[in-house]
Amino acid sequence: MKKMILTAMFGLFQMSAFAETNALIEVKNFKDWVIKGEYTFGGLVFKNTGTDPLLLAKKPLDFEMYQFIQSKSTDVRSLDGGLKRVEQRSDGFLHLLPGETHVYEGRTFPLDTKHIFSEGEIRFVKPIYFGNGVWIDTKPVTFNGVVPDSEEHIATITDVNGSWNLVAVTYKNERWLYSKSTIYWSICPISLTNKIRIEPHDGKGSLYKIWDGDKSMIYQDGTCMLTEGTDENNVFGKWTRERKQRAEADNAEVRRKKAEEAE
């Protein structure tokens, strides 16, 4: 039995040595325009198109800190050290098997277009780090840099970290709610004509109820995300739910085919 296990382990090592690490990485934009000073966010989808499992941090925050990197000039020694600490924790990594798809939930990821803003088309890719010097770029991300038609002050929020404004920005036939300090952080689309009202929700200054006419949503301070809301407002939640369902169906089909081939 020991000899069989050693043989299997050696075979796995040989396979890994010649395996290909590759992925198709989609970035989901929830609008195709940005304004000057805007810090944009997107959803992420990974499909393993290589022959080796892909290691992805289970916690979205860990992934953002150590794998979703601003530039390939980042010191990979610090990144590898961070990934080593992630590996040692109980949550650690998920192993995305060849052919399978993973959708990150509960967090959008910063695309940081404010540093490259210009009027007209803005096009870039984001590098993803997989350890040991391996980088894979996302599919190209494209925005249109614009001057908004109007900006309307909605409310001022103050907590222990300071104060900032919530503003409604309109461009053509879209109106979005933003958190604004020295930069703009997009939150969600809102209706073009309804009056927007905001009130504390939990009494702790971390959750706020936002009324878009007679529709309500819950905004979590500091995340630029909604925890509740209709599909019209909570576009990230709607996209995540639908994209995850599609990924689960695709993964089930991949596993079914692999099981048939193994018979």
C-alpha positions in Angstrom: 0.0 0.0 0.0 2.8 2.4 0.9 4.5 1.8 -2.5 1.2 2.5 -4.3 0.7 5.8 -2.4 4.3 6.9 -3.2 3.9 6.0 -6.8 0.6 8.1 -7.0 2.3 11.0 -5.3 5.2 10.9 -7.7 2.8 10.8 -10.6 1.0 13.8 -9.3 4.3 15.7 -9.0 5.2 14.9 -12.5 1.8 16.1 -13.7 2.2 19.3 -11.8 5.6 19.9 -13.2 4.3 19.9 -16.8 0.8 21.3 -16.1 -0.3 24.7 -17.5 -1.6 27.4 -15.2 -4.2 29.5 -17.1 -7.5 31.2 -16.5 -10.2 33.2 -18.2 -10.8 36.1 -15.8 -13.9 38.2 -16.4 -14.5 41.6 -14.8 -18.1 42.7 -14.6 -18.7 46.5 -14.9 -22.1 47.7 -13.7 -21.9 50.8 -15.8 -19.7 51.7 -18.8 -18.8 55.3 -17.8 -16.8 57.0 -15.1 -16.4 60.5 -13.9 -13.2 62.3 -12.9 -12.1 61.2 -9.4 -14.2 58.1 -9.4 -12.9 54.9 -7.9 -14.7 52.1 -9.7 -15.6 48.6 -8.6 -16.3 45.3 -10.4 -17.4 41.7 -9.9 -14.9 38.9 -10.7 -15.4 35.5 -12.3 -12.6 32.9 -12.8 -12.7 29.9 -15.2 -9.8 27.6 -15.0 -8.7 27.0 -18.5 -5.4 25.3 -17.6 -4.5 21.7 -16.5 -3.6 22.4 -12.9 -6.0 23.6 -10.1 -5.9 27.3 -9.5 -5.4 28.5 -5.9 -7.8 31.4 -5.0 -8.0 32.8 -1.5 -11.4 31.9 -0.1 -11.9 35.2 1.7 -12.5 38.0 -0.8 -10.4 40.4 1.4 -7.4 38.0 1.3 -7.8 37.7 -2.5 -7.9 41.5 -2.8 -4.8 42.0 -0.7 -2.5 39.3 -2.1 -3.8 38.4 -5.5 -5.8 41.3 -7.0 -2.8 43.6 -7.6 -2.5 47.1 -9.0 0.7 46.5 -10.9 3.1 43.7 -11.8 5.9 45.9 -10.4 4.7 44.9 -6.9 7.3 43.0 -4.8 6.3 39.4 -5.3 8.3 38.4 -2.1 5.7 40.3 0.0 2.9 38.8 -2.0 4.2 35.2 -1.6 4.6 35.9 2.1 1.0 37.0 2.3 -0.2 33.9 0.4 1.8 31.7 2.7 0.0 33.2 5.7 -3.4 32.7 3.9 -2.4 29.0 3.3 -1.7 28.5 7.0 -5.1 29.7 8.1 -8.1 27.3 8.3 -10.1 29.1 5.6 -7.0 29.2 3.3 -7.5 28.6 -0.4 -10.1 27.0 -2.7 -8.7 24.8 -5.4 -10.5 25.7 -8.6 -10.3 22.5 -10.7 -9.6 22.6 -14.5 -12.7 23.6 -16.4 -14.6 24.9 -13.4 -15.8 28.4 -12.6 -15.7 30.5 -9.4 -17.7 33.7 -8.7 -16.6 35.8 -5.7 -19.6 36.8 -3.5 -20.1 39.6 -0.9 -17.5 42.0 -2.2 -16.8 44.1 -5.3 -13.2 44.7 -6.2 -11.6 48.1 -6.8 -10.6 48.8 -10.4 -8.9 52.1 -9.5 -9.7 54.0 -12.7 -9.4 57.4 -10.9 -5.6 57.2 -11.5 -5.9 56.8 -15.2 -9.0 59.0 -15.9 -9.2 60.8 -19.3 -12.2 61.8 -21.3 -13.1 59.2 -23.9 -12.2 55.5 -23.9 -10.2 54.2 -20.9 -9.0 50.6 -21.5 -6.8 48.5 -19.2 -6.2 45.0 -17.8 -5.8 44.0 -14.1 -3.0 41.5 -13.2 -3.9 38.6 -10.9 -1.2 37.0 -8.9 -1.2 33.2 -8.3 2.1 32.9 -6.5 5.7 31.8 -7.5 5.9 34.6 -10.0 2.8 33.5 -11.9 0.6 36.4 -13.2 -2.5 36.2 -15.4 -4.3 39.3 -16.7 -8.0 39.8 -16.7 -9.9 40.3 -19.9 -9.6 44.0 -21.0 -11.8 46.4 -19.0 -13.2 49.4 -20.9 -14.8 52.6 -19.6 -15.9 55.9 -21.1 -14.5 58.9 -19.2 -17.3 61.5 -19.1 -18.3 64.9 -17.6 -21.6 64.3 -15.8 -24.7 66.2 -16.6 -25.5 67.1 -13.0 -24.6 66.3 -9.4 -27.1 66.6 -6.5 -26.3 66.6 -2.8 -28.4 64.0 -1.0 -27.1 63.8 2.6 -24.0 64.1 4.8 -23.0 61.1 6.9 -20.8 61.5 10.0 -19.2 58.8 12.1 -16.0 58.2 14.1 -14.0 58.0 10.9 -15.1 61.5 9.7 -17.8 62.8 7.4 -18.6 62.5 3.7 -21.5 63.2 1.3 -23.9 61.1 -0.5 -24.6 62.6 -3.9 -26.6 61.7 -7.0 -24.8 61.9 -10.3 -26.7 62.0 -13.6 -25.2 61.2 -17.0 -27.6 60.9 -19.9 -30.3 58.4 -19.0 -28.5 57.1 -15.8 -28.4 58.3 -12.3 -26.1 56.8 -9.7 -25.7 57.3 -6.0 -22.1 58.0 -4.8 -20.3 58.3 -1.6 -18.0 61.4 -2.0 -15.1 62.6 0.1 -11.9 63.6 -1.8 -12.9 60.9 -4.4 -16.1 59.4 -5.6 -17.2 55.8 -4.7 -20.1 54.4 -6.7 -22.8 52.7 -4.7 -25.8 51.8 -6.9 -28.1 53.1 -9.7 -31.2 55.1 -8.7 -34.2 56.3 -10.6 -33.9 59.4 -12.7 -36.8 61.3 -11.1 -37.6 60.0 -7.6 -36.6 61.9 -4.5 -33.9 60.1 -2.6 -34.2 60.0 1.2 -31.7 58.5 3.7 -32.1 57.7 7.3 -30.1 55.7 10.0 -31.2 52.1 10.1 -29.4 50.4 13.0 -28.7 53.2 15.4 -25.0 52.5 15.2 -24.1 54.6 12.2 -23.1 51.7 10.0 -26.3 50.9 8.2 -28.6 53.3 6.4 -32.0 52.9 4.8 -32.2 54.6 1.4 -35.6 55.4 -0.1 -35.8 55.6 -3.9 -39.4 56.8 -4.1 -41.4 53.9 -2.5 -38.5 51.4 -2.9 -36.1 50.9 0.0 -32.6 49.5 0.2 -30.0 49.1 3.0 -26.6 50.6 2.6 -23.6 49.5 4.6 -21.3 52.3 5.5 -17.7 51.9 4.4 -18.3 49.2 1.8 -20.1 51.2 -1.0 -22.5 48.2 -1.2 -26.1 47.4 -0.5 -27.0 44.6 1.8 -30.6 44.7 0.7 -32.5 46.2 -2.2 -34.5 45.6 -5.3 -32.8 44.2 -8.4 -33.1 47.6 -10.1 -30.9 49.1 -7.3 -28.8 46.2 -6.0 -27.3 45.4 -9.4 -24.3 43.6 -7.8 -26.5 41.3 -5.8 -28.6 40.5 -8.8 -25.6 39.8 -11.0 -23.9 37.7 -8.3 -27.0 35.5 -7.8 -27.5 34.9 -11.6 -23.8 34.5 -12.4 -23.3 32.0 -9.5 -26.3 29.9 -10.7 -24.8 29.8 -14.2 -21.4 28.8 -12.8 -22.9 26.0 -10.6 -24.7 24.6 -13.7 -21.5 24.8 -15.8 -19.4 23.1 -13.0 -22.0 20.3 -12.6 -21.7 19.6 -16.4 -17.9 19.6 -16.2 -17.9 17.1 -13.4 -20.5 14.9 -15.1 -18.3 14.7 -18.2 -15.2 13.9 -16.2 -17.1 11.2 -14.4 -18.2 9.7 -17.7 -14.6 9.8 -19.0 -13.3 8.1 -15.8 -15.8 5.1 -16.2 
